[in-house]
């Protein structure tokens, strides 16, 4: 394992976050706070509680997941796309560093940024509503697994994209709608039976449900199923990344 190379890439990516602090950290926190204020005030005045939990506290895990998913993808996709755009990725591929070490560096940095962002948003939410984390270990586990998984997804998008516009296609047209429809702001038990069944085909439901369980001990889906789905999603993402490097898809001219 070439730890010097891994450390160099990781440090470079983390330094980019410090240079773009407003875009990387402050902007997502402000956006999430606005979501919290608007949804908490507008809908919270009509829905006092969900399964015995105040609506303001209920939406906190969903808001964290919303930011976590979008920022994980954004950080990882831009991190690997920019070397492609400038052509420096070919120097990286010819350097004495394995594909595993490249993925570990970029995905590790993107996941670290997302985890820090999630914790900052969690602390910010505590200023608005009293929070109680019933299972801190499982909360951190879902936070880390989700960050790594969607950083892998972002890494795939960054390798696939041919231009900057394509970097936004999947987050804007797929991930964000799935997150909004995945129970971020409501319990799927509030839906009619038919739509509850349809919603279970949304993979984001399992992520949000498991994460919310770690806070309040309640979930729309069994926590074991949520964990299994998260690990399965990660395994699929790893398999796709391995296939890309093995075949040279979008890497070779």
Secondary structure by P-SEA (a helix, b strand, c coil): caaaaaaaaaaaaaaaaaaacccccaaaaaaaaaaaaaaaaaaaaaccccccccccccaaaaaaaaaaaaaaaaaaaaaaaaaaaacaaaaaaaccccaaaaaaaaaaaaaaaaaaaaaaaaaaaaacbbbbbccaaaaaaaaaaaaaaaaaaaaaaaaaccccccccccccccaaaaaaacccccccccccaaaaaaaccccaaaaaaaaaaaccccccccaaaaaaaaaaaaaaaaaaaaaaaaacccccc
